[in-house]
Amino acid sequence: MPKASEIKKNQAIEYDGRVYFVKDIERSVPQGRAGGSLYRMRMYDVVTNAKLDETFKDSDMLNLADLVRRPAAFSYSDGEEYVFMDTEDYTQYSLNRESIEDELLFIDEETQGIMVILLSDAPVALDLPPTVDLDIAETDPSVKGGSATARTKPAKLSTGLVVQVPEHISTGDRIKVNVEERRFLGRA
């Protein structure tokens, strides 16, 4: 059982009989207290996606949840259900659109490195790689000599995500996108 000070982002913990993903951690050291740091954690229920903000002392003991991560690839969508296939044993996992709406902005048929997160053998969430390669569906025409300046323009990707790209990038190019910061990294 780790202390609250040892918990990292994107870990899953058991709290009040439920399992939560830790999405954000803020550390603060209140004045006037004898050396104790406080950790404010923004957590999301893995089943209902309900948000919970909770503050823990650095010495509070927390339980890590027993989650299994399986490598998977996007297979197909069926209405509101998105089906991912395990790349090792070909098991199919269905996830509801609402529970993975943010992740869908980074997933196309060619996305590699997706992990399906299982809780008691039931799929509850997706874990994406740090970067993904996506096609530009629509952007302003490229400007000749545009690479010499640092100006950017919006580009709509094949998944619907909009990122700022340099002026020399054009429609149809495949680019690398940072998933956490939602920003352009370079050509793929």
Backbone as a printed PyTorch tensor [residue, N CA C, xyz], in Angstrom:
tensor([[[  0.8380,  -1.1850,   0.0000],
         [  0.0000,   0.0000,   0.0000],
         [  0.8800,   1.2440,   0.0000]],

        [[  0.8330,   2.0080,  -1.0810],
         [  1.6540,   3.2120,  -1.1390],
         [  1.0310,   4.3660,  -0.3500]],

        [[  1.8840,   5.3080,   0.0210],
         [  1.4110,   6.5390,   0.6590],
         [  0.8580,   7.4580,  -0.4380]],

        [[  0.0810,   8.4370,  -0.0380],
         [ -0.4830,   9.3880,  -1.0020],
         [  0.6250,  10.1110,  -1.7630]],

        [[  1.7650,  10.3360,  -1.1190],
         [  2.8700,  11.0410,  -1.7720],
         [  3.5260,  10.2120,  -2.8750]],

        [[  3.2710,   8.9110,  -2.9140],
         [  3.8690,   8.0240,  -3.9160],
         [  2.9650,   7.7650,  -5.1090]],

        [[  1.7300,   8.2410,  -5.0640],
         [  0.7720,   8.0240,  -6.1560],
         [  1.1330,   8.9340,  -7.3270]],

        [[  1.0690,   8.3900,  -8.5380],
         [  1.3780,   9.1390,  -9.7550],
         [  0.1080,   9.3080, -10.5920]],

        [[  0.1760,  10.2460, -11.5590],
         [ -0.9360,  10.4390, -12.4970],
         [ -1.2130,   9.1430, -13.2450]],

        [[ -2.4660,   8.9280, -13.6060],
         [ -2.9590,   7.7850, -14.3850],
         [ -2.8650,   6.4570, -13.6540]],

        [[ -2.6040,   6.4790, -12.3450],
         [ -2.6950,   5.2400, -11.5830],
         [ -4.1340,   5.0790, -11.1310]],

        [[ -4.5060,   3.8580, -10.8060],
         [ -5.8550,   3.5840, -10.3380],
         [ -5.7980,   3.2180,  -8.8620]],

        [[ -6.6800,   3.8360,  -8.0830],
         [ -6.7200,   3.5370,  -6.6580],
         [ -8.1270,   3.1490,  -6.2440]],

        [[ -8.2150,   2.3780,  -5.1540],
         [ -9.5000,   2.0300,  -4.5580],
         [ -9.7460,   3.0210,  -3.4360]],

        [[-10.9190,   3.6580,  -3.4520],
         [-11.2590,   4.6400,  -2.4300],
         [-12.7610,   4.5920,  -2.2060]],

        [[-13.1850,   4.4770,  -0.9780],
         [-14.6090,   4.3930,  -0.6140],
         [-15.3340,   3.2870,  -1.3750]],

        [[-14.6820,   2.1630,  -1.5690],
         [-15.3140,   1.0170,  -2.2190],
         [-15.4400,   1.1320,  -3.7290]],

        [[-14.8390,   2.1420,  -4.3360],
         [-14.8940,   2.3160,  -5.7860],
         [-13.4780,   2.4270,  -6.3230]],

        [[-13.3350,   2.2770,  -7.6350],
         [-12.0270,   2.3810,  -8.2710],
         [-11.9770,   3.6820,  -9.0700]],

        [[-10.9150,   4.4530,  -8.8670],
         [-10.7580,   5.7570,  -9.5140],
         [ -9.4240,   5.8500, -10.2390]],

        [[ -9.4230,   6.5680, -11.3790],
         [ -8.1930,   6.9470, -12.0600],
         [ -7.7700,   8.3020, -11.5230]],

        [[ -6.5060,   8.4400, -11.1700],
         [ -5.9860,   9.7260, -10.7270],
         [ -5.5540,  10.4900, -11.9820]],

        [[ -6.2550,  11.5750, -12.3020],
         [ -5.9630,  12.3350, -13.5190],
         [ -5.0870,  13.5510, -13.2670]],

        [[ -5.1430,  14.1030, -12.0490],
         [ -4.3490,  15.2880, -11.7650],
         [ -3.9980,  15.3020, -10.2870]],

        [[ -2.7770,  15.7450,  -9.9590],
         [ -2.3250,  15.8220,  -8.5730],
         [ -1.7020,  17.1980,  -8.3350]],

        [[ -2.1690,  17.8710,  -7.2910],
         [ -1.5800,  19.1470,  -6.8800],
         [ -1.0360,  18.9820,  -5.4760]],

        [[  0.2580,  19.3070,  -5.3090],
         [  0.8960,  19.2020,  -3.9990],
         [  0.9430,  20.5940,  -3.3930]],

        [[  0.5570,  20.6890,  -2.1200],
         [  0.6530,  21.9770,  -1.4320],
         [  1.2250,  21.7590,  -0.0430]],

        [[  1.9550,  22.7660,   0.4330],
         [  2.5420,  22.7200,   1.7700],
         [  1.9530,  23.8830,   2.5570]],

        [[  0.9250,  23.6080,   3.3490],
         [  0.2840,  24.6860,   4.1070],
         [  1.2540,  25.3010,   5.1150]],

        [[  1.2000,  26.6140,   5.2770],
         [  2.0370,  27.3060,   6.2590],
         [  1.4820,  27.0430,   7.6570]],

        [[  2.3800,  26.9390,   8.6300],
         [  1.9330,  26.7830,  10.0020],
         [  1.7140,  25.3450,  10.4290]],

        [[  1.7820,  24.4080,   9.5020],
         [  1.6350,  22.9970,   9.8870],
         [  3.0140,  22.3910,   9.9950]],

        [[  3.1760,  21.4570,  10.8090],
         [  4.4840,  20.8400,  11.0510],
         [  4.8260,  19.8510,   9.9490]],

        [[  5.3010,  20.3830,   8.8160],
         [  5.9150,  19.5520,   7.7830],
         [  5.0380,  18.6510,   6.9420]],

        [[  3.7340,  18.7190,   7.0310],
         [  2.9210,  17.7850,   6.2590],
         [  2.4460,  18.3810,   4.9520]],

        [[  2.7500,  17.7050,   3.8520],
         [  2.2580,  18.1450,   2.5460],
         [  0.8600,  17.5920,   2.3340]],

        [[  0.0820,  18.3280,   1.5520],
         [ -1.2470,  17.8520,   1.1720],
         [ -1.2500,  17.5620,  -0.3230]],

        [[ -1.9380,  16.5070,  -0.7090],
         [ -2.0420,  16.1160,  -2.1150],
         [ -3.5080,  16.1550,  -2.5120]],

        [[ -3.8440,  17.1190,  -3.3660],
         [ -5.2170,  17.2220,  -3.8720],
         [ -5.2660,  16.4600,  -5.1810]],

        [[ -6.1000,  15.4290,  -5.2300],
         [ -6.1770,  14.5670,  -6.4040],
         [ -7.5320,  14.7090,  -7.0790]],

        [[ -7.5010,  14.9060,  -8.3830],
         [ -8.7230,  14.8790,  -9.1880],
         [ -8.8140,  13.4680,  -9.7470]],

        [[ -9.8900,  12.7790,  -9.3760],
         [-10.0440,  11.3730,  -9.7510],
         [-11.3550,  11.1740, -10.5030]],

        [[-11.3590,  10.1740, -11.3650],
         [-12.5650,   9.8270, -12.1220],
         [-12.8930,   8.3590, -11.8930]],

        [[-14.1560,   8.0890, -11.5860],
         [-14.6180,   6.7150, -11.3990],
         [-14.4450,   5.9590, -12.7160]],

        [[-13.8170,   4.7760, -12.6680],
         [-13.5500,   4.0510, -13.9130],
         [-14.8180,   3.5110, -14.5580]],

        [[-15.8710,   3.3280, -13.7890],
         [-17.1090,   2.7840, -14.3500],
         [-18.0460,   3.8960, -14.8140]],

        [[-18.3200,   4.8830, -13.9460],
         [-19.2980,   5.9200, -14.2770],
         [-18.6700,   7.1960, -14.8170]],

        [[-17.3570,   7.3430, -14.7090],
         [-16.6070,   8.5270, -15.1280],
         [-16.9750,   9.7680, -14.3090]],

        [[-17.5590,   9.5430, -13.1140],
         [-17.8970,  10.6540, -12.2330],
         [-16.6220,  11.2400, -11.6340]],

        [[-16.5740,  12.5780, -11.5390],
         [-15.3820,  13.2600, -11.0240],
         [-15.4300,  13.3440,  -9.5100]],

        [[-14.2570,  13.1700,  -8.8780],
         [-14.1400,  13.3080,  -7.4300],
         [-12.8410,  14.0400,  -7.1300]],

        [[-12.9260,  15.1440,  -6.3770],
         [-11.7400,  15.8510,  -5.9010],
         [-11.5740,  15.5190,  -4.4340]],

        [[-10.4110,  15.0290,  -4.0740],
         [-10.1580,  14.6140,  -2.6970],
         [ -8.7630,  15.0550,  -2.2950]],

        [[ -8.5940,  15.4170,  -1.0290],
         [ -7.2910,  15.8370,  -0.5240],
         [ -6.8030,  14.8140,   0.4990]],

        [[ -5.5390,  14.4200,   0.3460],
         [ -4.9310,  13.4350,   1.2440],
         [ -3.6790,  14.0220,   1.8820]],

        [[ -3.3890,  13.5980,   3.1220],
         [ -2.1150,  13.9470,   3.7410],
         [ -1.0450,  13.0650,   3.0950]],

        [[  0.2180,  13.5210,   3.1230],
         [  1.2760,  12.7430,   2.4730],
         [  1.4630,  11.3590,   3.0980]],

        [[  1.0550,  11.1810,   4.3460],
         [  1.2390,   9.8890,   5.0060],
         [  0.0240,   8.9620,   4.8870]],

        [[ -1.0820,   9.4370,   4.3020],
         [ -2.2730,   8.5900,   4.1240],
         [ -1.9370,   7.3940,   3.2400]],

        [[ -2.3830,   6.2220,   3.6490],
         [ -2.1330,   5.0060,   2.8710],
         [ -3.3160,   4.7630,   1.9260]],

        [[ -3.0110,   4.4970,   0.6600],
         [ -4.0500,   4.2590,  -0.3410],
         [ -3.8450,   2.8930,  -0.9830]],

        [[ -4.9280,   2.2670,  -1.4040],
         [ -4.8660,   0.9740,  -2.0850],
         [ -4.7930,   1.1750,  -3.5850]],

        [[ -3.8380,   0.5340,  -4.2340],
         [ -3.8140,   0.5420,  -5.6920],
         [ -4.8450,  -0.4600,  -6.1860]],

        [[ -5.5550,  -0.1150,  -7.2220],
         [ -6.5710,  -1.0150,  -7.7780],
         [ -5.9000,  -2.0710,  -8.6390]],

        [[ -6.5210,  -3.2180,  -8.7130],
         [ -5.9840,  -4.3240,  -9.5000],
         [ -6.5660,  -4.2530, -10.9120]],

        [[ -5.9000,  -3.4960, -11.7680],
         [ -6.3450,  -3.3440, -13.1510],
         [ -5.4190,  -4.1170, -14.0680]],

        [[ -5.9770,  -4.6340, -15.1350],
         [ -5.1910,  -5.3530, -16.1380],
         [ -5.2000,  -4.5290, -17.4170]],

        [[ -4.0340,  -4.3600, -18.0140],
         [ -3.9180,  -3.6310, -19.2820],
         [ -3.6090,  -4.6380, -20.3820]],

        [[ -4.4300,  -4.6230, -21.4460],
         [ -4.2520,  -5.5430, -22.5650],
         [ -4.0200,  -4.7550, -23.8490]],

        [[ -3.0130,  -5.1440, -24.6520],
         [ -2.7900,  -4.4610, -25.9350],
         [ -3.9610,  -4.7320, -26.8760]],

        [[ -4.4140,  -3.6790, -27.5560],
         [ -5.5800,  -3.8270, -28.4280],
         [ -5.4730,  -2.9040, -29.6270]],

        [[ -6.3230,  -3.1670, -30.6080],
         [ -6.4070,  -2.3320, -31.8020],
         [ -7.8830,  -2.0220, -32.0380]],

        [[ -8.1560,  -0.8150, -32.5570],
         [ -9.5280,  -0.4450, -32.8780],
         [-10.0260,  -1.3610, -33.9840]],

        [[-11.2120,  -1.9480, -33.7980],
         [-11.7620,  -2.8700, -34.7820],
         [-12.8790,  -2.2000, -35.5910]],

        [[-13.9610,  -1.8110, -34.9200],
         [-15.0730,  -1.1570, -35.6110],
         [-15.9980,  -0.5040, -34.5970]],

        [[-16.9000,   0.3560, -35.0980],
         [-17.9020,   0.9520, -34.2120],
         [-19.2720,   0.4480, -34.6400]],

        [[-20.1260,   0.2300, -33.6430],
         [-21.4730,  -0.2630, -33.8770],
         [-22.4200,   0.6500, -33.1030]],

        [[-22.8730,   1.7070, -33.7520],
         [-23.7330,   2.6790, -33.0710],
         [-22.9260,   3.4210, -32.0170]],

        [[-23.3340,   3.2890, -30.7650],
         [-22.6460,   3.9510, -29.6480],
         [-21.5460,   3.0770, -29.0450]],

        [[-21.3890,   1.8600, -29.5220],
         [-20.3730,   0.9480, -28.9970],
         [-19.1500,   0.9310, -29.9120]],

        [[-17.9750,   0.9920, -29.3060],
         [-16.7130,   0.8950, -30.0460],
         [-16.0380,  -0.4040, -29.6440]],

        [[-15.6550,  -1.1940, -30.6370],
         [-15.1000,  -2.5180, -30.3790],
         [-13.5990,  -2.5000, -30.6390]],

        [[-12.8530,  -2.9950, -29.6490],
         [-11.4010,  -3.1200, -29.7420],
         [-11.0540,  -4.5930, -29.6200]],

        [[-10.0640,  -5.0300, -30.4060],
         [ -9.6860,  -6.4330, -30.3920],
         [ -8.3080,  -6.5810, -29.7590]],

        [[ -8.2120,  -7.5120, -28.8160],
         [ -6.9450,  -7.8250, -28.1670],
         [ -5.9750,  -8.3250, -29.2350]],

        [[ -4.7860,  -7.7470, -29.3070],
         [ -3.8380,  -8.1160, -30.3590],
         [ -3.1040,  -9.4160, -30.0630]],

        [[ -3.2760,  -9.9750, -28.8530],
         [ -2.6070, -11.2340, -28.5200],
         [ -3.5470, -12.4310, -28.5920]],

        [[ -4.7260, -12.3340, -27.9610],
         [ -5.6270, -13.5060, -27.9620],
         [ -6.9410, -13.2550, -28.7140]],

        [[ -7.0430, -12.0900, -29.3980],
         [ -8.1740, -11.7520, -30.2640],
         [ -9.5220, -11.6390, -29.5440]],

        [[ -9.5040, -11.4100, -28.2310],
         [-10.7330, -11.1460, -27.4870],
         [-11.2590,  -9.7720, -27.8930]],

        [[-12.5980,  -9.6420, -28.0130],
         [-13.1720,  -8.3500, -28.3700],
         [-13.7120,  -7.6640, -27.1220]],

        [[-13.4100,  -6.3520, -27.0120],
         [-13.8660,  -5.5470, -25.8880],
         [-14.7270,  -4.4120, -26.4290]],

        [[-15.9260,  -4.2450, -25.8720],
         [-16.8210,  -3.1590, -26.2800],
         [-16.8230,  -2.0690, -25.2230]],

        [[-16.6660,  -0.8320, -25.6860],
         [-16.7170,   0.3220, -24.7930],
         [-17.7330,   1.3160, -25.3390]],

        [[-18.5000,   1.9230, -24.4400],
         [-19.5040,   2.9020, -24.8310],
         [-18.8340,   4.2110, -25.2370]],

        [[-19.3910,   4.8760, -26.2390],
         [-18.8390,   6.1230, -26.7600],
         [-18.6110,   7.1610, -25.6520]],

        [[-19.5880,   7.2970, -24.7280],
         [-19.4750,   8.2920, -23.6590],
         [-18.2400,   8.0880, -22.8010]],

        [[-17.9040,   6.8460, -22.4910],
         [-16.7980,   6.5720, -21.5750],
         [-15.4250,   6.8060, -22.2070]],

        [[-15.3430,   6.8390, -23.5480],
         [-14.0410,   7.0170, -24.2090],
         [-14.0520,   8.1890, -25.1930]],

        [[-14.9600,   9.1510, -24.9800],
         [-15.1340,  10.2500, -25.9340],
         [-13.8410,  11.0350, -26.1870]],

        [[-13.0870,  11.3550, -25.1360],
         [-11.8370,  12.1060, -25.3060],
         [-10.7930,  11.2940, -26.0720]],

        [[-10.6920,  10.0020, -25.7870],
         [ -9.7040,   9.1520, -26.4420],
         [ -9.9930,   8.9530, -27.9240]],

        [[-11.2820,   9.0100, -28.3100],
         [-11.6510,   8.8000, -29.7120],
         [-11.0480,   9.8500, -30.6410]],

        [[-10.7030,  11.0300, -30.1010],
         [-10.0800,  12.0770, -30.9130],
         [ -8.6830,  11.6840, -31.3870]],

        [[ -8.1120,  10.6270, -30.8110],
         [ -6.7540,  10.2100, -31.1510],
         [ -6.6960,   8.8240, -31.7900]],

        [[ -7.8470,   8.2590, -32.1240],
         [ -7.8670,   6.8830, -32.6230],
         [ -8.4100,   6.8210, -34.0400]],

        [[ -7.6320,   6.2160, -34.9400],
         [ -8.1410,   5.8560, -36.2630],
         [ -7.7800,   4.3850, -36.5020]],

        [[ -8.0320,   3.8960, -37.7030],
         [ -7.8200,   2.4710, -37.9910],
         [ -6.3490,   2.0450, -37.8720]],

        [[ -5.4320,   3.0090, -37.9740],
         [ -4.0070,   2.6750, -37.9720],
         [ -3.3100,   2.9610, -36.6410]],

        [[ -4.0260,   3.4450, -35.6330],
         [ -3.4060,   3.7960, -34.3560],
         [ -2.8390,   2.5590, -33.6750]],

        [[ -1.5660,   2.6450, -33.2900],
         [ -0.8650,   1.5470, -32.6200],
         [ -0.6590,   1.8870, -31.1480]],

        [[ -0.5120,   0.8690, -30.3100],
         [ -0.1570,   1.0800, -28.9090],
         [ -1.3160,   1.3400, -27.9720]],

        [[ -2.5380,   1.0500, -28.3870],
         [ -3.7080,   1.2400, -27.5260],
         [ -3.7450,   0.1100, -26.4970]],

        [[ -4.0810,   0.4600, -25.2520],
         [ -4.2580,  -0.5460, -24.2060],
         [ -5.6910,  -0.4480, -23.6870]],

        [[ -6.3760,  -1.5900, -23.5970],
         [ -7.6960,  -1.6320, -22.9850],
         [ -7.4750,  -1.9520, -21.5160]],

        [[ -8.0950,  -1.1770, -20.6330],
         [ -7.9450,  -1.3830, -19.1940],
         [ -9.1420,  -2.1790, -18.6920]],

        [[ -8.8410,  -3.3050, -18.0420],
         [ -9.8810,  -4.2130, -17.5590],
         [ -9.9460,  -4.1810, -16.0370]],

        [[-11.1540,  -4.1670, -15.5060],
         [-11.3980,  -4.2790, -14.0800],
         [-12.3180,  -5.4770, -13.9100]],

        [[-11.8460,  -6.5180, -13.2550],
         [-12.6040,  -7.7730, -13.1010],
         [-13.0440,  -8.3080, -14.4640]],

        [[-12.1290,  -8.3530, -15.4210],
         [-12.3380,  -8.8600, -16.7830],
         [-13.3390,  -8.0560, -17.6150]],

        [[-13.7670,  -6.8980, -17.1460],
         [-14.6770,  -6.0480, -17.9240],
         [-13.9200,  -4.7980, -18.3650]],

        [[-14.0270,  -4.4210, -19.6530],
         [-13.3260,  -3.2160, -20.1170],
         [-13.9390,  -1.9600, -19.5040]],

        [[-13.0770,  -1.0710, -18.9830],
         [-13.5840,   0.1480, -18.3530],
         [-13.0000,   1.4140, -18.9680]],

        [[-11.8210,   1.3200, -19.6250],
         [-11.1980,   2.5260, -20.1710],
         [-10.1290,   2.1580, -21.1830]],

        [[ -9.5830,   3.1990, -21.8450],
         [ -8.4820,   3.0340, -22.7890],
         [ -7.2740,   3.7970, -22.2870]],

        [[ -6.1060,   3.2630, -22.5640],
         [ -4.8530,   3.9530, -22.2830],
         [ -4.1590,   4.1350, -23.6240]],

        [[ -3.8960,   5.3890, -23.9800],
         [ -3.3020,   5.6810, -25.2840],
         [ -1.7970,   5.8520, -25.1720]],

        [[ -1.0670,   5.6430, -26.2850],
         [  0.3670,   5.9130, -26.2720],
         [  0.5960,   7.4260, -26.1390]],

        [[  1.8280,   7.8620, -25.7850],
         [  2.0830,   9.3010, -25.6200],
         [  1.9120,  10.0980, -26.9090]],

        [[  2.2040,   9.4710, -28.0680],
         [  2.0230,  10.1520, -29.3520],
         [  1.2940,   9.2380, -30.3230]],

        [[  0.5250,   9.8500, -31.2290],
         [ -0.1740,   9.0990, -32.2750],
         [  0.0410,   9.7940, -33.6110]],

        [[ -0.0560,   9.0210, -34.7020],
         [  0.0400,   9.5660, -36.0550],
         [ -1.3580,   9.6640, -36.6390]],

        [[ -1.7210,  10.8570, -37.1290],
         [ -3.0570,  11.0760, -37.6950],
         [ -2.9490,  11.8590, -38.9980]],

        [[ -3.9680,  11.6890, -39.8670],
         [ -4.0140,  12.3920, -41.1500],
         [ -4.7250,  13.7260, -40.9950]],

        [[ -4.2510,  14.7280, -41.7450],
         [ -4.9240,  16.0240, -41.7680],
         [ -6.0410,  15.9520, -42.8010]],

        [[ -7.2760,  16.1880, -42.3440],
         [ -8.4310,  16.1270, -43.2360],
         [ -8.6830,  17.4760, -43.9050]],

        [[ -8.3730,  18.5660, -43.1850],
         [ -8.7050,  19.8770, -43.7270],
         [ -7.8360,  20.9470, -43.0690]],

        [[ -7.1970,  21.7620, -43.8850],
         [ -6.4520,  22.9120, -43.3900],
         [ -6.2990,  23.9160, -44.5300]],

        [[ -5.9120,  25.1300, -44.2030],
         [ -5.6890,  26.1410, -45.2330],
         [ -4.5430,  25.6920, -46.1300]],

        [[ -4.5110,  26.1660, -47.3800],
         [ -3.4140,  25.7860, -48.2710],
         [ -2.0630,  26.1500, -47.6690]],

        [[ -1.0450,  25.3210, -47.9830],
         [  0.2860,  25.6010, -47.4430],
         [  0.8570,  26.8490, -48.1000]],

        [[  1.6720,  27.5530, -47.3510],
         [  2.2870,  28.7860, -47.8360],
         [  3.7200,  28.4750, -48.2490]],

        [[  4.0690,  28.8230, -49.4730],
         [  5.4250,  28.5600, -49.9490],
         [  6.4060,  29.3720, -49.1090]],

        [[  7.4300,  28.6880, -48.6040],
         [  8.4050,  29.3430, -47.7420],
         [  7.8950,  29.5240, -46.3240]],

        [[  6.7930,  28.8820, -46.0050],
         [  6.1780,  29.0260, -44.6810],
         [  6.9830,  28.4020, -43.5600]],

        [[  7.9560,  27.5530, -43.8760],
         [  8.7170,  26.9010, -42.8200],
         [  9.7230,  27.8470, -42.1750]],

        [[  9.9860,  28.9820, -42.7870],
         [ 10.9620,  29.9210, -42.2390],
         [ 10.3750,  30.7470, -41.0990]],

        [[  9.0420,  30.7990, -40.9930],
         [  8.4180,  31.5630, -39.9190],
         [  7.7910,  30.6060, -38.9160]],

        [[  7.5120,  31.1210, -37.7410],
         [  6.9480,  30.2730, -36.6930],
         [  5.4330,  30.4120, -36.6050]],

        [[  4.7930,  30.9190, -37.6490],
         [  3.3420,  31.0880, -37.6190],
         [  2.6630,  29.7300, -37.7830]],

        [[  1.4910,  29.6070, -37.1750],
         [  0.7360,  28.3590, -37.2690],
         [ -0.6540,  28.6310, -37.8090]],

        [[ -1.3320,  27.5460, -38.1540],
         [ -2.7110,  27.6200, -38.6340],
         [ -3.4540,  26.4070, -38.0880]],

        [[ -4.7840,  26.4830, -37.9390],
         [ -5.5240,  25.3210, -37.4360],
         [ -5.6450,  24.2460, -38.5180]],

        [[ -5.5770,  22.9910, -38.0710],
         [ -5.7700,  21.8650, -38.9770],
         [ -6.7400,  20.8770, -38.3360]],

        [[ -7.7690,  20.4880, -39.0880],
         [ -8.7240,  19.4900, -38.5950],
         [ -8.2230,  18.1180, -39.0260]],

        [[ -8.0810,  17.2200, -38.0560],
         [ -7.5750,  15.8810, -38.3410],
         [ -8.7160,  14.9340, -38.6870]],

        [[ -8.3700,  13.7580, -39.1820],
         [ -9.3690,  12.7870, -39.6340],
         [-10.3020,  12.3430, -38.5020]],

        [[ -9.8890,  12.5070, -37.2520],
         [-10.7080,  12.0960, -36.1130],
         [-11.5960,  13.2160, -35.5860]],

        [[-11.4240,  14.4440, -36.1200],
         [-12.2090,  15.5850, -35.6610],
         [-11.4330,  16.5180, -34.7490]],

        [[-10.2840,  16.0910, -34.2690],
         [ -9.4420,  16.9230, -33.4150],
         [ -8.8610,  18.0780, -34.2230]],

        [[ -8.7920,  19.2720, -33.6250],
         [ -8.1860,  20.4310, -34.2840],
         [ -6.9190,  20.8020, -33.5230]],

        [[ -5.7900,  20.8640, -34.2370],
         [ -4.5110,  21.2620, -33.6440],
         [ -3.8870,  22.3640, -34.4940]],

        [[ -2.9790,  23.1160, -33.8910],
         [ -2.2440,  24.1480, -34.6150],
         [ -1.0260,  23.5060, -35.2710]],

        [[ -0.8270,  23.7590, -36.5710],
         [  0.3110,  23.2060, -37.3130],
         [  1.0570,  24.3420, -38.0080]],

        [[  2.3450,  24.1350, -38.3360],
         [  3.0820,  25.1640, -39.0920],
         [  2.4510,  25.3830, -40.4650]],

        [[  2.7090,  26.5480, -41.0430],
         [  2.0840,  26.9160, -42.3140],
         [  2.4500,  25.9950, -43.4710]],

        [[  3.6040,  25.3230, -43.4360],
         [  4.0250,  24.4880, -44.5630],
         [  3.3300,  23.1300, -44.6100]],

        [[  2.5560,  22.7790, -43.5930],
         [  1.8180,  21.5140, -43.5630],
         [  0.5340,  21.6900, -44.3730]],

        [[  0.1720,  20.6420, -45.1500],
         [ -1.0310,  20.7710, -45.9770],
         [ -1.9860,  19.5910, -45.7850]],

        [[ -3.1860,  19.7080, -46.3380],
         [ -4.2000,  18.6630, -46.2630],
         [ -3.6480,  17.3720, -46.8420]],

        [[ -3.9230,  16.2520, -46.1340],
         [ -3.4480,  14.9510, -46.5960],
         [ -2.1560,  14.5030, -45.9290]],

        [[ -1.4180,  15.4310, -45.3160],
         [ -0.1830,  15.0580, -44.6130],
         [ -0.5270,  14.2290, -43.3800]],

        [[  0.3830,  13.3480, -42.9980],
         [  0.2440,  12.5580, -41.7660],
         [  1.1960,  13.1640, -40.7380]],

        [[  0.6430,  13.5210, -39.5770],
         [  1.4550,  14.1870, -38.5680],
         [  1.4620,  13.4110, -37.2480]],

        [[  2.4420,  13.7100, -36.4180],
         [  2.5670,  13.1290, -35.0890],
         [  1.9800,  14.1320, -34.0950]],

        [[  1.0900,  13.6380, -33.1960],
         [  0.4040,  14.4990, -32.2390],
         [  0.6770,  14.0080, -30.8210]],

        [[  1.0200,  14.9490, -29.9170],
         [  1.1880,  14.6270, -28.5020],
         [ -0.2110,  14.4870, -27.9080]],

        [[ -0.5180,  13.3200, -27.3150],
         [ -1.8670,  13.0360, -26.8280],
         [ -2.2130,  13.8920, -25.6100]],

        [[ -1.3110,  13.9980, -24.6360],
         [ -1.6220,  14.7150, -23.4060],
         [ -1.7840,  16.2130, -23.6430]],

        [[ -0.8910,  16.8010, -24.4620],
         [ -0.9340,  18.2450, -24.6750],
         [ -1.7630,  18.6340, -25.9030]],

        [[ -2.2060,  17.6540, -26.6800],
         [ -2.9900,  17.8870, -27.8980],
         [ -2.2940,  18.8660, -28.8260]],

        [[ -1.0110,  18.6090, -29.1250],
         [ -0.3010,  19.5390, -29.9950],
         [  0.5460,  18.8040, -31.0210]],

        [[  0.8200,  19.5060, -32.1030],
         [  1.6090,  19.0300, -33.2330],
         [  3.0620,  18.8120, -32.7870]],

        [[  3.6440,  17.6560, -33.1910],
         [  5.0320,  17.3630, -32.8710],
         [  5.9100,  17.3510, -34.1130]],

        [[  5.3360,  16.9680, -35.2710],
         [  6.1200,  16.8890, -36.5010],
         [  5.4090,  16.0110, -37.5090]],

        [[  6.0320,  15.8620, -38.6650],
         [  5.4690,  14.9560, -39.6720],
         [  5.7200,  13.5110, -39.2520]],

        [[  4.7990,  12.6470, -39.6200],
         [  4.9440,  11.2220, -39.2680],
         [  5.8310,  10.5080, -40.2650]]])
